[in-house]
Amino acid sequence: MPLTLLSALRPQNQERLYDLYRELRSADDLSWDRRLDAWVATGHAVVSGAAGDPRFSSVRYPDIEAVSEELRPLARVLSRQMLYSDAPDHARLRSLLSRAFTPRAVAVLRERISGAVDEIVGRAVPAGRMDVVGDLARPLPLAVVCDLLGVPEEDRSLMSSWSDPVAAAIGDSRLDADGSRAASESMTRMLDYLRGLLTRDDGPPAPHTLRALLATGVEDPGQDVDELLANCALLLIAGHETTTHFIGNAALALLTQPEAADQLRRSPELIPAAVEELLRYDSPVQLLLRRARHDLDLAGRSIAAGQTVLLVCGAANRDPAVFPDPDTLDFQRPGGRHVAFGYGPHFCLGAALARLEGVVVLEALLTRLPGWKLDGAPPRWQRSLNFRGLTSLDITFTPGPRDGQGATPD
Ligand code: HEM
């Protein structure tokens, strides 16, 4: 049987995913997949070309009525999010939300991110062991994005309990009725919560939060509040699942390639470049979806109106035509070409924030956990088509003193 994208992405193939991508790409960098009823693009030129090409639409559900009854409430909300919108709605929503991501707004978060990382890592240091995913990669991005939205600490676990089923639905379009219903209900609850939060009358919101930035939008009679809420939910979901996977995947790459980790310890000024290289090397978002608005030609192939093109970012990021020796981590590689944050008008709005989180986390992992190594069972990959990330990553290291204490506790 010829190799297909679906078989490459099977859970049992996660360990050799990039070998399988190489096979797919060498066979053809753009090919029709009958089972998926979609074109599959694996070459960098075609992936980045189509991602930024206005002849393609990002609308995920062009016909909501054709969506299953269980998934329809979720599909209605997703359809209002900028990620799944085209111009001119997309540009309008992006400009509204981008107020929260100006360089100044992101810089303000640096101290809070460092504080949160210090606290989490400091808690693990005396024990000499941690689950990088469960203890750090999951709670940190959630805390950051909740902070951004002004969600109080005691409500964070509610957010992840709603966000996880939605992310599962976005991550795998072959969801059953129960999964679809759970995702729709979770989205409804999240929106109800956010509505309460944005319209809460308990004094002025903290100045750095999106709640403060959007207060004007909520009060503006011309602003559709449901649309605003749908996009706050997007930030919550897009802003934490992806960053969680990035931290886990990056830590795994450095644990399994200790010479790369040592290089960063010796030359910490390379850490920002390492964040980019690690995003390229093992991308949290593997697939983007686009649909042809009309009959068109892409890389010499005829794409019919309405046909779907799956852009395999993970494969494009290992394309030797753009990244020489693509399976090697090289922190001195010329930057700026990976598509881990997408490409074109939908380029990740939270990229600066994700990069900042990546830098702060890598600095802490590399300096505060001497002798770190994988502990016990091999790390397990989460089941998902779109997202690539670990369910846990247990490590041990030399225990250190509790923060603020000189002696190693028992
Ligand atoms: C390492 C972490 C992250 C990765 C790998 C990532 C990846 C991506 C990718 C690939 C896209 C483009 C999707 C497309 O073209 O269809 C995207 C869009 C987006 N991301 Fe991220 N993301 C990350 C972190 C974040 C964070 C922290 C936030 C916000 C708090 C965020 C918010 C968004 C939003 C709002 C969009 C939609 C932009 C638009 O449609 O114009 N992301 N992200």
Residues whose N, C-alpha, C, O or C-beta is under 5 A from the ligand:
A	BS01	HEM	M82 L83 R94 V145 L235 A238 G239 T242 T243 F246 P284 V285 L288 V339 A340 F341 G342 P345 H346 F347 C348 L349 G350 A351 L353 A354
